[in-house]
Amino acid sequence: MKNSKSFMAVILCMLIVLSGCGAQNGTAAPVNDVESSTQEESAKKEITLKTVSMFGATDPALEVYNQTVEQFKKDNSNIKIVDESSASNEEWKSRIKADFAVGNEPDVILYFTDANSYELIEKGSFVDIETIRKDYPDFVDHIFPHTFTNAPDGKQYAVPTRGFYEALFCNKDLFDQYNLELPTSWDKLLTAVETFNQNGIVPFAVSFSDVPHYMIEHLVLAAGGIDDHKAVPASPDEIPDSWITGMEQLRVLNDMGAFPVDVNATTYPLVGEMFYGKQAAMTIDGSWFMGGIEDKENVVVMPFPSMVKENSEEIIAGFTSGWYITKKAWDDPDKRQACVDFVEMVSSPEFLAKITTVAPCEIPVPSDMTVLDQSGFDTFVNAGEKTDLPIDSRIAGEAWNAWVTSIGSIAEGEKQAKEVLTEVIDIFNKK
């Protein structure tokens, strides 16, 4: 995914009623009287809590986070917070790993939940959620269970915060102009592509030169649904037929004139402007893309249409960062309660409602949503658990590069989809 995840999108709500939003006042209660007594004694001591977040200087959430930390200090006069917040670039990631390597890790950290975290988890750097709940049964119990990420060892360590989704963005006014239905089925999509092409409108604003992965993800999803999308083939024989079918649609769509004439040379910023300027009818992007859309009354978000059913609600979505309590802090009885309270605070519905509209729990619905916001809300809410993370969260590196760099060749008929996918999976499983 791109670094442009400065997103504000829709609220992740579920069709379930939460029994509560954690312990009273956002503080998790210890499980027994002995633990409670220990925590009361700890509360009287002067504690320095070292915290690290990924809220960089240009992140709108930073101001809210800083205000929340200040309030936490006022509410807990014995706790001193030493916070280091920074954008999560490569330098930052290297510094974090170096701090852990020399025993200078923070007590609480907002960090990745993907492969970036695996090395630290394997070294026992974090305490898992199940262990925390043995002492604090109500710990972050307001967070939807399906939004937690399982580490390779099967355990959950991070409390999710801001999420994302990817979907189809449509200039609805162009659909209305040419009396077209929004593409809730594959047939409607092909009709729209044909009609727009005949009238000089680019059907899809997409670049194969630098950001082809959205098209890959959604053609795979369209052909086989979420279950096939989740596949991690151990050999070419295990490649789902739907992956091949989905990739073959590149040639079909290209022959229909679905893409810009210079799709293999144009760039992501240029096709973005093409969509904003109504020169293109559709684009596939992430929730962060909404921030650049000015016409919020004539643009809608919707799931990419399925090739096998109408009105699919499946989307690419997830949570790729979360709050961890380090093992070092957990093993310090003076810091344990403070760490738990801090994570409860920064994962509370009240805090999350101020920094994101893609939350892992139930948060208040804004009362002034635009047409764009409302459509995004519906897309994410209706998806529920019918979501999956992007393929490149599992198949990455050289294998993923071989896939994305072959998209133009598949679209032009220079390479066959099965040939490319066989190469990709061979590379991926190479020892």
N, C-alpha and C positions, 0 to 999 in steps of 0.2 A: 504494500500500500504506500501511497505517497505521503510525503512529509507535510502535505497541506491539510492536516487534520485539525484545522482551526474551526471546528464545527459547532453549529447550534442547530438541532433538528427536532426530533419528536420525542414524546415521553414513552418510556417502556412501562406500560401498565399491563396487568394480566387480568383474566376473567376469574380471579379468585379474590376472596376477601381476607385480608391479613388479620390475624388474631391480635396483632399489636405491633408496635414499632420499637421493640426492645424494652429494656428496663426503664423505669421512671427516670425522667430527666436525662435520658441518653446514657445512663451509667449502668453497666452490667454488674449485677450483684453476684458475689462469690457464692459457691455452692453450700458451704457449711459454716458453722459458727467459729470453728478454729481458723478457717481461712479469713472470715470476716474480722476476727480479732487481729490477725496478722496485718490485714490491710489497714485497719484503723490505726495501728501503731505506725505503719509506713506513711500514712497520711500526715502524721505530725512531723516527719523528718523533712529536711530540705533536700529536694531532688532536682537534679539537672537531667532533662530529657533532651536527647539529641534526635532531631527529626529531619528528614529529607523528603522533598517533594519534586515533582516534575513540572510544577507551575513556573514557567519561565517569565521573563520580564514583559513579553508581549502577550501573554496569556491573560484574557479577561478574568479568569478565575483567581489570579494571584491576589488581587485586592481583597476579594471575599475571603480567601484563605487566610491572609494576614490578619484581617479583622477578627476572624474566628479564633485564630491562635491567641490574639490579644485578650479576647474574652475568656478563653480557657485559662489563661494566666491569672486573670482577675478572680475567676471562680476558684482557683487553686493557688492561693498565695504562696504555698510552700514549694511550688514547682517552677523551676526556671526552664524555659524552652530555648534551646539553641537550634535554630532552624536554618537549613540550607536549601533554598529553592532555586532551581535552574532548569532551563530547557533541556530535554533529554536527547542531546546530540551525542555523537560518538565520543567526544572528549569527556562528557559527563559520565557515560557508561564506563569508560576506562577508569575514571577516577573512583567511581563507586566500587568496582571490582578490586581496585588497588587498596582501598580502605578496608574492605573485608579481609584481604590477604594479610594485612599487617595488624589485624585486631582492632582497627579504628572504625568499625562499622557503627551506624546509627542505631538507635533503639527502635525507631519506627520509620519505615520508608515506603514511599509511593514508587512502585517499580513495575516493570513489565511482567506479564504472566505467560509470555510465550517462551521460545527457546532461549531468549536472553537471560532468563532466570534459572535455567536448568542447572548450570554449573554451581551456582550458589546453593540451590536446593540440595543437590547431590552432596555438597560439603556440610550439610546440616546447619546452614546459616539462619534458617527461619523456623519458627514454631508453627505447626499446622493447626487448622481451625478446630479439628476434633479434640486435640489436646487442650486448647484454650477453653473449649466448652465443657470439659470435665470439671474445671474450676468455676467457669462462668457459663452456665447452661443457656442463658438468654443472649449471649454474645452475638451481635448483629443478626438477630433472628428476623429482622424486617427485610433482609435481603432475599430476593427470590433465589431458591436453591439452584435453579438451572443456570444462573448467571456466574456461578463460581467455576473456575477453571481447574481441571484436574492436572496435576503435575505428572511426569512420567512414572512416579512411584504410586500413582493412584490417589494420592492425598491432595487436599486443598489447603493452600497456604495464604492466599491473598484475598482480601475483601474488595470486590470490584467497585469501581467508581464510575467514570464516564465511559459510555459505550459508543458504538458507531453502527451504521447500517449502510448498505449499498442497494440501489434500486434504479428504476427507470424514471427519468425526468422527462416530462412532455410539455411542450408549448401548446397548451390546450386551445388557445385562440387560433392556431394554425389548423388544428384538427377541426375546429368549428367552421373555419373559413372554407374548408374543402369537404364539409359534411361527412367527416370521418368519425367513427367511434374510437374511443380510446382502446388501445390494444390489450384487451383482457384475454385474448386467445391468440394462438399462432397465426390463424387465418386472418384475423383482424390486423395483426402486425404486418403480414405480407401485403395486404390490401393497402395499408397506410404507406408502406415503402414504395409500392408501385405508383400510387397517386402522387405522393410528394415528388418523386423523381420526375414524373411527367410534367410537373408544374414548376420545375426549377428550384425546388426546396430540397436541401440535403436531408435525407431521412435521419441518419445518425451522425452526430458530431463526435467523431472518434479519431484518434491518432494511433497508428500501429508502430510509429517510430519510437515513441517514448512511454506511452501509457496504454498498452493493449490489454492489460490484465482484466479490466472490467468486462470486456467482451468475452474473454475466455471463461471467466467465472460464470457468467450468466447464460452462455450457450450450453455449458455443461449442466448447469442447474435446469435450464429449460428442457433439455433432452431426457434427463433422468431423475430429476427431483432431488430433494435433500439427501436421501439415503445413498444414492449413487455419488452425489457430490462429496460425501464424506469418505469415500473409498481412498485407501492408501495401498495401491497395488504392489505386491511383493515381487511380481514378475510381469512381463508383457501379457502373459496368458490371463492375468487377473484384471487387466484393464476393462472397465465396464464398457459394454457396447454403446451405451449412451454417451460416453466421452467422445467416442469416434463420431457418432451421429451429430453431436453438438458441434464438433470442430468442422465437420463437413458443411455445416450451414454457413460458414465463412465464405465458401465458394458460391453458394446459392445467393446469399445476400449481396456479395460483391457483383455478381453477374446481373443482379436486379438494379444496380446503381445505388445501393443503400449507404455507401460511404463516400466521403469527399474524394474527388478525383486524385488528389495527392495524399491519400491516406497513409502511404508508406513514408512520406517525407514531412508532412505537417506536424505540428507540435501540440501538446496538451493545452497550453495557454491560448493558442490560436483557435482551436476547435471549441474551447470554452466560450470565447468571444462570439464565435459563430452561433452558438446556442443562445447566448444572452441577446444577440442582435436579431433573433428570429430568422436567421438564414438557415437554420437547421431545426428540425421538428423534435428530435429526441436526442438524449444523451444518457449514458449510464455512468453514475458517479456515486460518491459517498455522501453521507449526511452533511459533511463540512461544506459541500458544494452549495448548499442553500444560502450561505452567507454572501455569496456574490450575486445572487439573483435579486434584481430590483423589482421586477414585475411579479409580485407575490400574489396577485389575484388571477393571473392567467397561466401560471405554471403549476403543474401538479406532479406529485410523486406517487409511484405505484410499483407493485412487484413486476419484475420482468415476466412476460407471458410464457406459459408452459407450452411445450409442443404436444403434450399428451392430454391436457385437461384445460378447461376454461376457469377463469377466476382463481388462479393459483395465488396462495398467500405466502409462499415460501420466499425467503430472502436471505442474502448474505448479511450477517450481523454478529456482534459479539462484544466482549469486554477484554481488552488486551493490556490493562494495567490495574493495579490494585494495591491496597495497603497491607504491608507485612509487619509483623512484630518479630524482631530478631531473637534468635535463641539466647544470645548473650543477655539481652534485656529481660527476657522471660525468666531466666535463671537467677535474676537479681530480685529478691523478694521486696526490696524497697521500690522497684520500678514497675513491677508487674501490673498493679492496679492502675497506675498512671498511664501505662501503654494501652491498656484495655480501654480506659476512658477516652484517651485521645483518638483511637481508631473509631470508637463509637461516635465521637463528635464529628469527624470528617467523613463518616459514611451515613450520617443521619439524613432522613428525608428533608429536613429543613436546610441543611447545608447543600445537599445535592441539588435541590430545587433552584439554588442560586447560581450554580456553576454549569449545569447541563440540562438538556431536555431529553437526553438518552440515558436514563438512570436505571440501576439494577433493583429498584424498589418502587413502591407506589409513592408518587409525589404529586402535589397539586397541579391540576390542569390549568394552563393559562387561560384567562377569560377573553383575551383579545387576539385569538389566532387568526391568521390570514388563511386564504384558500390553500396556499402552499403549505403552511404549517398544519392545517387540518388534514390535508391529504397525507402528509408525512406521519401525523399522529395515527391515522387509520392504518397506514401501511405497517407501522411497527407494532401497534397493538394487536392487529389481526394476525400477525405472524406468530405471536406467542412463542412457543418453543420450536416452531417450524423454521429454525435458522441454523446456519453453519458458518464457521469462520472461513475466510478465504483459503483457497487451495495452497497458496504460497506460505501459509502458516505451518504446513506439513511437508510440502514438496518445495524445497527452496534451493538456493545456491546454483550450482552449475546445471542441475536438472531443470529448474524453473527457467533459467536463462535460455536454455535450449528450446523450451516451449514458447516463450514470449517472442523470441527472435525469429520464429518460424511462421508466425501468424500471417504475415504478408504473403509468404510463399504459398501457404495453404489457400488463401483467398484468391491468389492468381492462378492456382492450379499447378504450380511448379513442384509442390510437394503434396503427398497424400496424408490425410489426417492420421491414419493408422501408422504410417511410417514414422511420423514425427513423435507420436505418443509412445511408440515402442522405444525410440531412442531416449526419450525423456525418462521412462521408467527404468531402462537399462542403466542410465547414468545415476539415477536416484538410488538404486539398489547395489551399485558398485561398491565393493568393500575396500 
